Amino acid sequence: MSLRINSRGSQVVRLQKELKAAGFNPGPTDGIFGRGTQRAVRAYQSKYRLGVDGIVGPRTWSKLLHDGKTPAGGTSSVSRPSSAPRGRSVLGYVNGSPRRIQIAPVGNGKYLRADAAARFNQMKAAARRAGVNLSVVSGFRTMAQQRQLYAAYRAGRGNLAARPGYSNHQGGLSADLNTGGYNTRAYKWLKAHGRQYGFVNDVRGEHWHWTFRG
Ligand SMILES: [Zn+2]
């Protein structure tokens, strides 16, 4: 559900609290999305380069909720709005262990773990401003998908694929991108700027494979 000018209710209260927690001033916490709240949303979107439309859609919610968490691992003083878009909760795998993770969209119908997705989307926007179009060819993978890729690899029909359960794609941390080679603008841009957004090219010989290290 998107919130916009004239929206009312408990979700707007939560939005106003999150904006305050993020250091913006939406005016009174009254559950009414008025001009003051809209100004704060626009300022927030501008600061985080979310596309300034004054409407709180999935990307703005995702950023607000992710940043609302305290670094100490505590949670925001505000609980997650039940109707806010928050990606999906899925069963991922990290080092062979199943783990429930939140994934969020990164375009192209692909997903990454929510925190990686937020950074990826910022990186993608920055790349676009530099004239480089990044798109995700493969992001989060389910166990079934990884098994299939692994089988193909073992049969000599596919790229190197990690053992099912052990791919960073299954933790929602790796994205295979449309780099097209090591000598392309996309690869060079990523090599120069990816680290700023937490992404590194961590598999030798795979210019397309970028992993979020935070
Ligand atoms: Zn990969």
py3Dmol code that shows the C-alpha trace and the ligand (Angstrom):
import py3Dmol

protein = """\
ATOM      1  CA  MET A   1       0.000   0.000   0.000  1.00  0.00           C
ATOM      2  CA  SER A   2       1.342   3.428  -0.913  1.00  0.00           C
ATOM      3  CA  LEU A   3       0.807   6.446   1.289  1.00  0.00           C
ATOM      4  CA  ARG A   4       0.379   9.868  -0.216  1.00  0.00           C
ATOM      5  CA  ILE A   5      -1.082  13.290   0.400  1.00  0.00           C
ATOM      6  CA  ASN A   6      -4.422  12.962   2.244  1.00  0.00           C
ATOM      7  CA  SER A   7      -3.741   9.369   3.362  1.00  0.00           C
ATOM      8  CA  ARG A   8      -4.836   8.863   6.950  1.00  0.00           C
ATOM      9  CA  GLY A   9      -4.528   6.324   9.674  1.00  0.00           C
ATOM     10  CA  SER A  10      -2.149   4.259  11.733  1.00  0.00           C
ATOM     11  CA  GLN A  11       0.207   3.653   8.800  1.00  0.00           C
ATOM     12  CA  VAL A  12       0.641   7.391   8.454  1.00  0.00           C
ATOM     13  CA  VAL A  13       1.406   7.606  12.183  1.00  0.00           C
ATOM     14  CA  ARG A  14       4.093   4.990  11.685  1.00  0.00           C
ATOM     15  CA  LEU A  15       5.444   6.806   8.675  1.00  0.00           C
ATOM     16  CA  GLN A  16       5.631  10.057  10.651  1.00  0.00           C
ATOM     17  CA  LYS A  17       7.460   8.296  13.488  1.00  0.00           C
ATOM     18  CA  GLU A  18       9.929   6.694  11.085  1.00  0.00           C
ATOM     19  CA  LEU A  19      10.579  10.042   9.416  1.00  0.00           C
ATOM     20  CA  LYS A  20      11.241  11.626  12.798  1.00  0.00           C
ATOM     21  CA  ALA A  21      13.532   8.768  13.769  1.00  0.00           C
ATOM     22  CA  ALA A  22      15.399   9.361  10.513  1.00  0.00           C
ATOM     23  CA  GLY A  23      15.873  13.038  11.403  1.00  0.00           C
ATOM     24  CA  PHE A  24      13.144  14.586   9.272  1.00  0.00           C
ATOM     25  CA  ASN A  25      10.260  16.752  10.388  1.00  0.00           C
ATOM     26  CA  PRO A  26       6.842  15.611   9.172  1.00  0.00           C
ATOM     27  CA  GLY A  27       5.004  17.895  11.629  1.00  0.00           C
ATOM     28  CA  PRO A  28       2.697  16.476  14.286  1.00  0.00           C
ATOM     29  CA  THR A  29       2.356  12.694  14.573  1.00  0.00           C
ATOM     30  CA  ASP A  30      -1.349  12.861  13.842  1.00  0.00           C
ATOM     31  CA  GLY A  31      -1.898  10.178  11.226  1.00  0.00           C
ATOM     32  CA  ILE A  32      -2.753  12.738   8.560  1.00  0.00           C
ATOM     33  CA  PHE A  33      -0.508  12.873   5.504  1.00  0.00           C
ATOM     34  CA  GLY A  34      -0.562  16.630   4.955  1.00  0.00           C
ATOM     35  CA  ARG A  35       1.809  19.071   3.295  1.00  0.00           C
ATOM     36  CA  GLY A  36       4.317  18.855   6.149  1.00  0.00           C
ATOM     37  CA  THR A  37       4.541  15.080   5.912  1.00  0.00           C
ATOM     38  CA  GLN A  38       4.781  15.292   2.151  1.00  0.00           C
ATOM     39  CA  ARG A  39       7.654  17.777   2.412  1.00  0.00           C
ATOM     40  CA  ALA A  40       9.465  15.454   4.827  1.00  0.00           C
ATOM     41  CA  VAL A  41       8.919  12.478   2.500  1.00  0.00           C
ATOM     42  CA  ARG A  42      10.267  14.441  -0.446  1.00  0.00           C
ATOM     43  CA  ALA A  43      13.300  15.548   1.558  1.00  0.00           C
ATOM     44  CA  TYR A  44      13.890  11.951   2.638  1.00  0.00           C
ATOM     45  CA  GLN A  45      13.548  10.664  -0.935  1.00  0.00           C
ATOM     46  CA  SER A  46      15.877  13.340  -2.188  1.00  0.00           C
ATOM     47  CA  LYS A  47      18.535  12.549   0.418  1.00  0.00           C
ATOM     48  CA  TYR A  48      18.450   8.837  -0.410  1.00  0.00           C
ATOM     49  CA  ARG A  49      17.907   9.291  -4.139  1.00  0.00           C
ATOM     50  CA  LEU A  50      14.703   7.318  -4.133  1.00  0.00           C
ATOM     51  CA  GLY A  51      12.943   9.277  -6.843  1.00  0.00           C
ATOM     52  CA  VAL A  52      11.254  12.345  -5.400  1.00  0.00           C
ATOM     53  CA  ASP A  53       7.493  11.987  -5.811  1.00  0.00           C
ATOM     54  CA  GLY A  54       6.281  12.509  -2.237  1.00  0.00           C
ATOM     55  CA  ILE A  55       4.572   9.108  -2.360  1.00  0.00           C
ATOM     56  CA  VAL A  56       5.613   6.392   0.049  1.00  0.00           C
ATOM     57  CA  GLY A  57       5.772   3.255  -2.085  1.00  0.00           C
ATOM     58  CA  PRO A  58       7.796   0.067  -1.700  1.00  0.00           C
ATOM     59  CA  ARG A  59      11.251   1.605  -2.125  1.00  0.00           C
ATOM     60  CA  THR A  60      10.711   4.431   0.322  1.00  0.00           C
ATOM     61  CA  TRP A  61       9.128   2.109   2.891  1.00  0.00           C
ATOM     62  CA  SER A  62      11.909  -0.386   2.503  1.00  0.00           C
ATOM     63  CA  LYS A  63      14.565   2.277   3.052  1.00  0.00           C
ATOM     64  CA  LEU A  64      12.774   3.812   6.032  1.00  0.00           C
ATOM     65  CA  LEU A  65      12.239   0.477   7.739  1.00  0.00           C
ATOM     66  CA  HIS A  66      15.698  -0.819   7.050  1.00  0.00           C
ATOM     67  CA  ASP A  67      17.366   2.327   8.359  1.00  0.00           C
ATOM     68  CA  GLY A  68      15.084   2.432  11.373  1.00  0.00           C
ATOM     69  CA  LYS A  69      16.968  -0.475  12.892  1.00  0.00           C
ATOM     70  CA  THR A  70      19.563   0.498  15.426  1.00  0.00           C
ATOM     71  CA  PRO A  71      23.125  -0.632  14.703  1.00  0.00           C
ATOM     72  CA  ALA A  72      23.260  -2.533  17.988  1.00  0.00           C
ATOM     73  CA  GLY A  73      20.813  -5.012  16.511  1.00  0.00           C
ATOM     74  CA  GLY A  74      17.850  -3.654  18.393  1.00  0.00           C
ATOM     75  CA  THR A  75      14.733  -2.735  16.549  1.00  0.00           C
ATOM     76  CA  SER A  76      13.230   0.569  15.671  1.00  0.00           C
ATOM     77  CA  SER A  77      10.943   2.103  18.266  1.00  0.00           C
ATOM     78  CA  VAL A  78       8.259   1.728  15.665  1.00  0.00           C
ATOM     79  CA  SER A  79       6.992  -1.632  14.577  1.00  0.00           C
ATOM     80  CA  ARG A  80       6.788  -2.532  10.937  1.00  0.00           C
ATOM     81  CA  PRO A  81       3.505  -1.417   9.402  1.00  0.00           C
ATOM     82  CA  SER A  82       1.521  -4.512   8.616  1.00  0.00           C
ATOM     83  CA  SER A  83       0.479  -3.307   5.213  1.00  0.00           C
ATOM     84  CA  ALA A  84       3.788  -1.778   4.155  1.00  0.00           C
ATOM     85  CA  PRO A  85       5.474  -3.481   1.254  1.00  0.00           C
ATOM     86  CA  ARG A  86       8.341  -5.354   2.824  1.00  0.00           C
ATOM     87  CA  GLY A  87       9.435  -7.774   0.181  1.00  0.00           C
ATOM     88  CA  ARG A  88       8.929 -11.420   0.937  1.00  0.00           C
ATOM     89  CA  SER A  89      10.067 -13.747   3.650  1.00  0.00           C
ATOM     90  CA  VAL A  90      11.671 -16.799   2.063  1.00  0.00           C
ATOM     91  CA  LEU A  91      13.771 -19.767   3.019  1.00  0.00           C
ATOM     92  CA  GLY A  92      17.368 -18.993   2.143  1.00  0.00           C
ATOM     93  CA  TYR A  93      20.573 -20.880   2.835  1.00  0.00           C
ATOM     94  CA  VAL A  94      23.784 -19.595   4.337  1.00  0.00           C
ATOM     95  CA  ASN A  95      26.780 -21.934   4.493  1.00  0.00           C
ATOM     96  CA  GLY A  96      24.537 -24.926   4.194  1.00  0.00           C
ATOM     97  CA  SER A  97      22.051 -23.870   6.875  1.00  0.00           C
ATOM     98  CA  PRO A  98      18.479 -22.883   6.169  1.00  0.00           C
ATOM     99  CA  ARG A  99      17.698 -19.357   7.197  1.00  0.00           C
ATOM    100  CA  ARG A 100      14.537 -17.300   6.889  1.00  0.00           C
ATOM    101  CA  ILE A 101      15.394 -14.086   5.071  1.00  0.00           C
ATOM    102  CA  GLN A 102      13.539 -11.046   3.782  1.00  0.00           C
ATOM    103  CA  ILE A 103      14.052 -10.382   0.130  1.00  0.00           C
ATOM    104  CA  ALA A 104      13.163  -7.253  -1.805  1.00  0.00           C
ATOM    105  CA  PRO A 105      12.942  -6.519  -5.535  1.00  0.00           C
ATOM    106  CA  VAL A 106      15.893  -5.217  -7.550  1.00  0.00           C
ATOM    107  CA  GLY A 107      14.135  -4.993 -10.894  1.00  0.00           C
ATOM    108  CA  ASN A 108      13.804  -7.476 -13.699  1.00  0.00           C
ATOM    109  CA  GLY A 109      11.675  -9.697 -11.444  1.00  0.00           C
ATOM    110  CA  LYS A 110      14.750 -10.513  -9.346  1.00  0.00           C
ATOM    111  CA  TYR A 111      15.295 -10.254  -5.600  1.00  0.00           C
ATOM    112  CA  LEU A 112      18.124  -9.808  -3.102  1.00  0.00           C
ATOM    113  CA  ARG A 113      18.129  -9.863   0.690  1.00  0.00           C
ATOM    114  CA  ALA A 114      16.369  -6.654   1.719  1.00  0.00           C
ATOM    115  CA  ASP A 115      19.469  -4.798   2.933  1.00  0.00           C
ATOM    116  CA  ALA A 116      21.465  -5.812  -0.140  1.00  0.00           C
ATOM    117  CA  ALA A 117      18.513  -4.868  -2.350  1.00  0.00           C
ATOM    118  CA  ALA A 118      18.304  -1.369  -0.868  1.00  0.00           C
ATOM    119  CA  ARG A 119      22.003  -0.787  -1.540  1.00  0.00           C
ATOM    120  CA  PHE A 120      21.805  -2.391  -4.945  1.00  0.00           C
ATOM    121  CA  ASN A 121      18.984  -0.096  -5.971  1.00  0.00           C
ATOM    122  CA  GLN A 122      21.014   2.932  -4.886  1.00  0.00           C
ATOM    123  CA  MET A 123      23.975   1.629  -6.847  1.00  0.00           C
ATOM    124  CA  LYS A 124      21.814   1.023  -9.884  1.00  0.00           C
ATOM    125  CA  ALA A 125      20.500   4.602  -9.711  1.00  0.00           C
ATOM    126  CA  ALA A 126      24.040   5.986  -9.440  1.00  0.00           C
ATOM    127  CA  ALA A 127      25.158   3.854 -12.385  1.00  0.00           C
ATOM    128  CA  ARG A 128      22.227   5.084 -14.417  1.00  0.00           C
ATOM    129  CA  ARG A 129      23.238   8.666 -13.731  1.00  0.00           C
ATOM    130  CA  ALA A 130      26.663   7.748 -15.110  1.00  0.00           C
ATOM    131  CA  GLY A 131      25.037   6.298 -18.204  1.00  0.00           C
ATOM    132  CA  VAL A 132      25.497   2.662 -17.191  1.00  0.00           C
ATOM    133  CA  ASN A 133      22.486   0.404 -17.151  1.00  0.00           C
ATOM    134  CA  LEU A 134      22.801  -2.369 -14.560  1.00  0.00           C
ATOM    135  CA  SER A 135      20.353  -5.215 -14.541  1.00  0.00           C
ATOM    136  CA  VAL A 136      20.173  -8.394 -12.523  1.00  0.00           C
ATOM    137  CA  VAL A 137      20.224 -11.621 -14.490  1.00  0.00           C
ATOM    138  CA  SER A 138      20.158 -13.852 -11.401  1.00  0.00           C
ATOM    139  CA  GLY A 139      19.630 -12.777  -7.788  1.00  0.00           C
ATOM    140  CA  PHE A 140      18.191 -14.761  -4.898  1.00  0.00           C
ATOM    141  CA  ARG A 141      17.819 -18.448  -5.742  1.00  0.00           C
ATOM    142  CA  THR A 142      15.665 -21.072  -4.118  1.00  0.00           C
ATOM    143  CA  MET A 143      17.100 -24.481  -3.267  1.00  0.00           C
ATOM    144  CA  ALA A 144      15.320 -25.943  -6.301  1.00  0.00           C
ATOM    145  CA  GLN A 145      16.885 -23.362  -8.610  1.00  0.00           C
ATOM    146  CA  GLN A 146      20.356 -23.892  -7.200  1.00  0.00           C
ATOM    147  CA  ARG A 147      19.994 -27.674  -7.523  1.00  0.00           C
ATOM    148  CA  GLN A 148      19.095 -27.257 -11.159  1.00  0.00           C
ATOM    149  CA  LEU A 149      22.066 -24.984 -11.879  1.00  0.00           C
ATOM    150  CA  TYR A 150      24.404 -27.282  -9.993  1.00  0.00           C
ATOM    151  CA  ALA A 151      23.195 -30.305 -11.932  1.00  0.00           C
ATOM    152  CA  ALA A 152      23.740 -28.433 -15.209  1.00  0.00           C
ATOM    153  CA  TYR A 153      27.228 -27.408 -14.119  1.00  0.00           C
ATOM    154  CA  ARG A 154      28.095 -30.981 -13.130  1.00  0.00           C
ATOM    155  CA  ALA A 155      26.819 -32.199 -16.464  1.00  0.00           C
ATOM    156  CA  GLY A 156      29.049 -29.686 -18.243  1.00  0.00           C
ATOM    157  CA  ARG A 157      26.091 -27.650 -19.436  1.00  0.00           C
ATOM    158  CA  GLY A 158      26.325 -24.535 -17.291  1.00  0.00           C
ATOM    159  CA  ASN A 159      28.505 -22.009 -15.513  1.00  0.00           C
ATOM    160  CA  LEU A 160      30.277 -22.831 -12.299  1.00  0.00           C
ATOM    161  CA  ALA A 161      27.624 -23.255  -9.616  1.00  0.00           C
ATOM    162  CA  ALA A 162      28.146 -23.749  -5.904  1.00  0.00           C
ATOM    163  CA  ARG A 163      26.915 -26.835  -4.105  1.00  0.00           C
ATOM    164  CA  PRO A 164      23.212 -26.437  -3.238  1.00  0.00           C
ATOM    165  CA  GLY A 165      22.954 -24.677   0.125  1.00  0.00           C
ATOM    166  CA  TYR A 166      26.323 -22.992  -0.262  1.00  0.00           C
ATOM    167  CA  SER A 167      25.760 -20.382  -2.953  1.00  0.00           C
ATOM    168  CA  ASN A 168      25.673 -16.743  -1.894  1.00  0.00           C
ATOM    169  CA  HIS A 169      22.732 -16.468  -4.266  1.00  0.00           C
ATOM    170  CA  GLN A 170      20.774 -18.594  -1.791  1.00  0.00           C
ATOM    171  CA  GLY A 171      21.427 -16.090   0.974  1.00  0.00           C
ATOM    172  CA  GLY A 172      20.198 -13.308  -1.313  1.00  0.00           C
ATOM    173  CA  LEU A 173      23.656 -11.717  -1.279  1.00  0.00           C
ATOM    174  CA  SER A 174      24.914 -12.324  -4.799  1.00  0.00           C
ATOM    175  CA  ALA A 175      23.689 -10.853  -8.032  1.00  0.00           C
ATOM    176  CA  ASP A 176      24.750 -11.865 -11.508  1.00  0.00           C
ATOM    177  CA  LEU A 177      24.753  -8.696 -13.566  1.00  0.00           C
ATOM    178  CA  ASN A 178      24.722  -7.797 -17.246  1.00  0.00           C
ATOM    179  CA  THR A 179      28.406  -6.873 -17.234  1.00  0.00           C
ATOM    180  CA  GLY A 180      29.121  -8.447 -20.601  1.00  0.00           C
ATOM    181  CA  GLY A 181      32.882  -8.784 -20.007  1.00  0.00           C
ATOM    182  CA  TYR A 182      35.802  -7.306 -18.097  1.00  0.00           C
ATOM    183  CA  ASN A 183      36.425  -4.622 -20.639  1.00  0.00           C
ATOM    184  CA  THR A 184      32.958  -3.107 -20.660  1.00  0.00           C
ATOM    185  CA  ARG A 185      31.738   0.192 -19.226  1.00  0.00           C
ATOM    186  CA  ALA A 186      29.456  -1.687 -16.855  1.00  0.00           C
ATOM    187  CA  TYR A 187      32.274  -3.772 -15.404  1.00  0.00           C
ATOM    188  CA  LYS A 188      34.615  -0.805 -15.125  1.00  0.00           C
ATOM    189  CA  TRP A 189      31.965   1.281 -13.424  1.00  0.00           C
ATOM    190  CA  LEU A 190      31.253  -1.498 -10.936  1.00  0.00           C
ATOM    191  CA  LYS A 191      34.934  -2.049 -10.289  1.00  0.00           C
ATOM    192  CA  ALA A 192      35.310   1.654  -9.490  1.00  0.00           C
ATOM    193  CA  HIS A 193      32.094   2.157  -7.494  1.00  0.00           C
ATOM    194  CA  GLY A 194      30.632  -1.177  -6.391  1.00  0.00           C
ATOM    195  CA  ARG A 195      32.550  -1.254  -3.125  1.00  0.00           C
ATOM    196  CA  GLN A 196      30.954   2.043  -2.054  1.00  0.00           C
ATOM    197  CA  TYR A 197      27.644   0.220  -2.078  1.00  0.00           C
ATOM    198  CA  GLY A 198      29.036  -2.913  -0.467  1.00  0.00           C
ATOM    199  CA  PHE A 199      29.335  -5.003  -3.637  1.00  0.00           C
ATOM    200  CA  VAL A 200      32.463  -6.891  -4.673  1.00  0.00           C
ATOM    201  CA  ASN A 201      33.293  -9.118  -7.625  1.00  0.00           C
ATOM    202  CA  ASP A 202      34.334 -12.183  -5.673  1.00  0.00           C
ATOM    203  CA  VAL A 203      34.530 -15.095  -8.095  1.00  0.00           C
ATOM    204  CA  ARG A 204      37.504 -15.238 -10.386  1.00  0.00           C
ATOM    205  CA  GLY A 205      36.563 -15.488 -14.020  1.00  0.00           C
ATOM    206  CA  GLU A 206      32.966 -14.372 -13.394  1.00  0.00           C
ATOM    207  CA  HIS A 207      32.788 -10.685 -14.198  1.00  0.00           C
ATOM    208  CA  TRP A 208      29.018 -10.862 -13.717  1.00  0.00           C
ATOM    209  CA  HIS A 209      28.971 -12.191 -10.148  1.00  0.00           C
ATOM    210  CA  TRP A 210      28.788  -9.456  -7.462  1.00  0.00           C
ATOM    211  CA  THR A 211      28.310 -10.156  -3.790  1.00  0.00           C
ATOM    212  CA  PHE A 212      27.053  -7.849  -1.084  1.00  0.00           C
ATOM    213  CA  ARG A 213      29.517  -7.653   1.785  1.00  0.00           C
ATOM    214  CA  GLY A 214      27.766  -4.809   3.585  1.00  0.00           C
TER     215      GLY A 214
END
"""
ligand_1 = """\
1
ZN
Zn 26.564 -15.751 -9.475
"""
view = py3Dmol.view(width=600, height=400)
view.addModel(protein, "pdb")
view.setStyle({"model": 0}, {"cartoon": {"style": "trace"}})
view.addModel(ligand_1, "xyz")
view.setStyle({"model": 1}, {"stick": {}})
view.zoomTo()
view.show()
